[in-house]
Amino acid sequence: MANTKPTIDLSGDILRRFEKVSLQSCTGALGYITRQAKTATNGDTSSSWTNCYMKNVKPLTHGRKIAARARTLSFLPPRPDMAAKLRDGENSPEFVAMESCGPGDVLVVDANRMSNLGILGNMKTRTLWQRGATGLITDASVRDLDKVQDDYGLAVFGAGRSAITGLEGSPFHEANVPISCDGVLVLPGDLMVADDDGVVVVPQQLAEQVIDWIEEHDRVEEYIAELVDEQQVSPGRFYPPSEELRQRYRDEQAKKAT
């Protein structure tokens, strides 16, 4: 089986910083990085990072917020010859993928958007619990959700809950390879940020740049709120913040630090 190792091992500190921010901030940061890249390349759209939100993957364990490294698993449409070839007990791809998970990791499963199928249930996800993984993200549905949530404490994001198992002859394919989950590319090691608003993928190589932008942007918004209240004007005078306003904020902070 192919194995794509993460290019960057995201630290626990990065994960903890992302746990404090919203999905809207993540998409905003990736949009900002995309706009900067387009400006630098005279409108070239090949550097767009905006296909990052899984529109059809919903929170199934409401109230849970996660920021975790992706460990990936691909799934094939039904065909008996491939099913016979790939099913190999504890060496089957799904168990290989789950065994690769640990604290700070989440299993992300590409099930070809077969949203009505419950591809994993309490027995198989027990491995995620044993390994201390954060949870499960998939564009399919999940079986035995109450047990997975209550007994294992896993955060689950998917198309829904189902009593229907995977179609006969639909095998899990490969562990820790690039996948498309709900039409969004996920590489092993990418940062998955998920809460009640859904799921966002932050490419691993952009994670530090994204969180730095978010944390400064949040401080700039606080600065704008102060200006609006002090001057008793509409937020539209300052928001959204221009590059000049961002630099004005940085300059004032630098003066305070001296």
C-alpha positions as CSV (number, residue, x, y, z in Angstrom):
1,M,0.0,0.0,0.0
2,A,1.2,3.5,-0.8
3,N,2.1,5.6,2.2
4,T,2.4,9.4,2.0
5,K,4.2,10.8,5.1
6,P,3.3,14.2,6.4
7,T,5.7,16.9,5.2
8,I,5.4,18.7,8.5
9,D,4.7,17.3,11.9
10,L,2.4,19.9,13.3
11,S,3.2,20.5,17.0
12,G,0.8,20.3,19.9
13,D,1.3,24.0,20.4
14,I,-0.1,24.7,16.9
15,L,-3.1,22.4,17.5
16,R,-3.9,24.2,20.8
17,R,-3.7,27.6,19.1
18,F,-6.2,26.5,16.5
19,E,-8.6,25.1,19.1
20,K,-9.2,28.7,20.1
21,V,-10.3,30.1,16.7
22,S,-13.4,29.8,14.5
23,L,-13.8,28.1,11.2
24,Q,-14.7,31.5,9.7
25,S,-11.3,32.8,10.7
26,C,-9.6,29.8,9.1
27,T,-11.4,30.3,5.8
28,G,-10.8,34.1,6.0
29,A,-7.0,33.5,6.5
30,L,-6.9,31.1,3.5
31,G,-8.8,33.6,1.4
32,Y,-6.4,36.3,2.4
33,I,-3.4,34.2,1.5
34,T,-5.0,33.4,-1.9
35,R,-5.6,37.1,-2.6
36,Q,-2.0,38.0,-1.7
37,A,-0.8,35.2,-4.0
38,K,-3.0,36.4,-6.9
39,T,-1.8,39.9,-6.5
40,A,1.8,38.8,-6.5
41,T,1.3,36.7,-9.7
42,N,-0.9,39.1,-11.6
43,G,-4.1,37.3,-11.1
44,D,-2.9,33.7,-11.5
45,T,-5.5,31.5,-9.8
46,S,-3.4,28.4,-9.5
47,S,-2.4,29.4,-6.0
48,S,-5.9,29.4,-4.6
49,W,-6.4,27.7,-1.2
50,T,-10.1,28.5,-0.9
51,N,-11.4,24.9,-1.6
52,C,-11.0,24.1,2.0
53,Y,-14.6,23.8,3.5
54,M,-16.5,20.5,3.5
55,K,-20.0,21.7,2.7
56,N,-21.8,18.4,3.3
57,V,-20.0,17.1,6.3
58,K,-21.9,18.0,9.5
59,P,-21.2,17.8,13.2
60,L,-22.6,14.6,14.6
61,T,-21.3,15.1,18.1
62,H,-22.6,18.6,18.7
63,G,-20.6,21.0,20.9
64,R,-17.2,19.4,20.1
65,K,-14.4,21.5,18.7
66,I,-11.3,19.8,17.3
67,A,-8.0,20.8,15.7
68,A,-6.1,17.7,14.7
69,R,-3.7,16.2,12.2
70,A,-5.3,14.2,9.4
71,R,-4.6,10.5,9.0
72,T,-6.4,9.4,5.9
73,L,-8.3,6.4,4.5
74,S,-9.7,5.9,1.0
75,F,-12.7,3.8,0.0
76,L,-13.6,2.3,-3.3
77,P,-17.0,1.8,-5.0
78,P,-18.3,-1.8,-4.9
79,R,-16.5,-4.5,-6.9
80,P,-16.0,-8.0,-5.6
81,D,-12.5,-8.6,-7.0
82,M,-11.1,-5.6,-5.2
83,A,-12.9,-6.4,-2.0
84,A,-11.4,-9.9,-2.0
85,K,-8.0,-8.5,-2.6
86,L,-8.0,-5.8,0.0
87,R,-9.7,-7.4,3.0
88,D,-7.0,-8.9,5.1
89,G,-8.1,-8.9,8.7
90,E,-6.1,-6.7,11.0
91,N,-3.9,-5.8,8.0
92,S,-6.9,-4.3,6.1
93,P,-6.5,-0.7,5.1
94,E,-9.0,0.6,7.7
95,F,-7.1,-0.9,10.6
96,V,-3.7,0.2,9.2
97,A,-5.1,3.8,9.0
98,M,-6.6,3.7,12.5
99,E,-3.4,2.2,14.0
100,S,-1.5,5.2,12.6
101,C,-3.6,7.5,14.7
102,G,-2.7,8.8,18.1
103,P,-3.3,11.8,20.4
104,G,-3.9,14.9,18.3
105,D,-4.8,12.9,15.2
106,V,-8.2,12.5,13.4
107,L,-9.1,9.8,10.9
108,V,-10.4,11.3,7.7
109,V,-12.3,8.9,5.4
110,D,-13.1,9.4,1.7
111,A,-16.1,7.3,1.0
112,N,-16.9,8.8,-2.4
113,R,-19.8,10.8,-0.9
114,M,-21.9,7.7,-0.4
115,S,-23.7,9.6,2.3
116,N,-26.3,7.0,3.1
117,L,-23.8,4.3,4.1
118,G,-22.6,3.8,7.6
119,I,-19.0,2.9,6.9
120,L,-17.7,2.6,10.5
121,G,-19.3,1.6,13.7
122,N,-18.4,0.9,17.3
123,M,-16.3,-2.2,16.8
124,K,-13.9,-0.7,14.2
125,T,-13.7,2.7,15.8
126,R,-12.7,1.1,19.1
127,T,-9.1,1.2,17.6
128,L,-9.3,5.0,17.5
129,W,-10.3,5.0,21.1
130,Q,-7.5,2.6,22.1
131,R,-5.0,4.8,20.3
132,G,-6.2,8.0,22.0
133,A,-7.2,9.6,18.6
134,T,-9.4,12.7,18.5
135,G,-12.2,11.5,16.3
136,L,-13.5,10.7,12.8
137,I,-14.4,12.8,9.7
138,T,-16.1,11.3,6.7
139,D,-18.3,12.2,3.8
140,A,-20.3,9.0,4.5
141,S,-22.5,8.2,7.5
142,V,-21.5,6.6,10.8
143,R,-23.1,3.6,12.6
144,D,-23.5,3.1,16.3
145,L,-23.0,6.9,16.9
146,D,-24.3,6.9,20.5
147,K,-21.7,4.3,21.5
148,V,-18.9,6.0,19.5
149,Q,-19.7,9.3,21.1
150,D,-20.6,8.3,24.7
151,D,-18.4,5.3,25.3
152,Y,-15.4,6.3,23.3
153,G,-15.6,10.1,23.6
154,L,-14.7,10.5,19.9
155,A,-15.7,13.7,18.0
156,V,-17.5,12.7,14.8
157,F,-18.2,14.7,11.7
158,G,-20.0,13.1,8.7
159,A,-23.0,13.1,6.4
160,G,-25.3,11.6,9.0
161,R,-26.0,8.5,11.1
162,S,-27.1,5.3,9.6
163,A,-28.0,1.7,10.4
164,I,-26.9,0.6,6.9
165,T,-23.5,-1.0,6.6
166,G,-21.2,-0.4,3.6
167,L,-22.3,-1.9,0.3
168,E,-21.1,-5.4,-0.1
169,G,-18.0,-5.4,-2.1
170,S,-17.1,-1.8,-1.2
171,P,-13.6,-2.1,0.2
172,F,-11.4,0.4,2.1
173,H,-8.5,1.0,-0.3
174,E,-5.4,2.7,1.1
175,A,-4.2,4.2,4.3
176,N,-2.5,7.6,4.6
177,V,-2.6,8.7,0.9
178,P,-4.0,11.9,-0.6
179,I,-7.9,11.7,-0.6
180,S,-10.9,13.7,-1.6
181,C,-13.3,14.0,1.3
182,D,-16.5,15.8,0.2
183,G,-14.6,17.2,-2.7
184,V,-11.8,18.7,-0.6
185,L,-8.3,17.5,-1.0
186,V,-6.8,16.1,2.3
187,L,-3.2,15.1,2.6
188,P,-1.9,13.0,5.6
189,G,-0.7,15.5,8.2
190,D,-3.0,18.4,7.1
191,L,-4.7,20.3,9.9
192,M,-8.4,19.5,10.3
193,V,-10.4,22.2,12.2
194,A,-14.0,21.2,13.0
195,D,-16.8,22.4,15.1
196,D,-20.6,22.9,14.9
197,D,-20.1,25.0,11.8
198,G,-18.5,22.1,9.9
199,V,-15.0,21.1,8.8
200,V,-12.1,23.1,7.3
201,V,-8.8,21.7,5.9
202,V,-5.7,23.8,6.5
203,P,-2.8,22.6,4.4
204,Q,0.0,21.6,6.8
205,Q,2.6,23.9,5.2
206,L,0.3,26.9,5.7
207,A,-0.8,26.1,9.3
208,E,1.6,28.5,11.1
209,Q,1.0,31.3,8.6
210,V,-2.7,30.9,9.0
211,I,-2.8,30.9,12.8
212,D,-0.4,33.9,12.9
213,W,-2.8,35.8,10.5
214,I,-5.9,34.8,12.5
215,E,-4.4,35.9,15.9
216,E,-3.3,39.2,14.5
217,H,-6.7,39.7,12.7
218,D,-8.6,39.0,15.9
219,R,-6.5,41.7,17.6
220,V,-7.1,44.1,14.7
221,E,-10.8,43.6,15.1
222,E,-10.6,44.5,18.8
223,Y,-8.6,47.6,17.8
224,I,-11.4,48.5,15.2
225,A,-14.1,48.1,17.9
226,E,-12.2,50.5,20.1
227,L,-11.9,53.0,17.3
228,V,-15.6,52.7,16.5
229,D,-16.6,53.2,20.1
230,E,-14.2,56.1,20.7
231,Q,-15.2,58.0,17.5
232,Q,-18.9,56.9,17.6
233,V,-18.8,56.0,13.9
234,S,-20.0,53.1,11.7
235,P,-17.8,50.0,11.7
236,G,-17.8,50.5,7.9
237,R,-15.2,53.3,8.3
238,F,-12.6,50.8,9.3
239,Y,-14.0,47.3,8.5
240,P,-12.9,45.2,6.7
241,P,-9.4,46.4,7.7
242,S,-7.2,47.7,5.0
243,E,-3.5,46.9,4.8
244,E,-2.9,50.5,5.9
245,L,-5.0,50.0,9.0
246,R,-3.2,46.7,9.8
247,Q,0.1,48.5,9.6
248,R,-1.2,51.3,11.7
249,Y,-2.1,48.8,14.4
250,R,1.3,47.1,14.2
251,D,3.1,50.5,14.5
252,E,1.0,51.5,17.5
253,Q,1.8,48.1,19.2
254,A,5.5,48.5,18.4
255,K,5.5,51.9,20.1
256,K,3.7,50.5,23.2
257,A,6.4,47.8,23.4
258,T,9.3,50.3,23.6
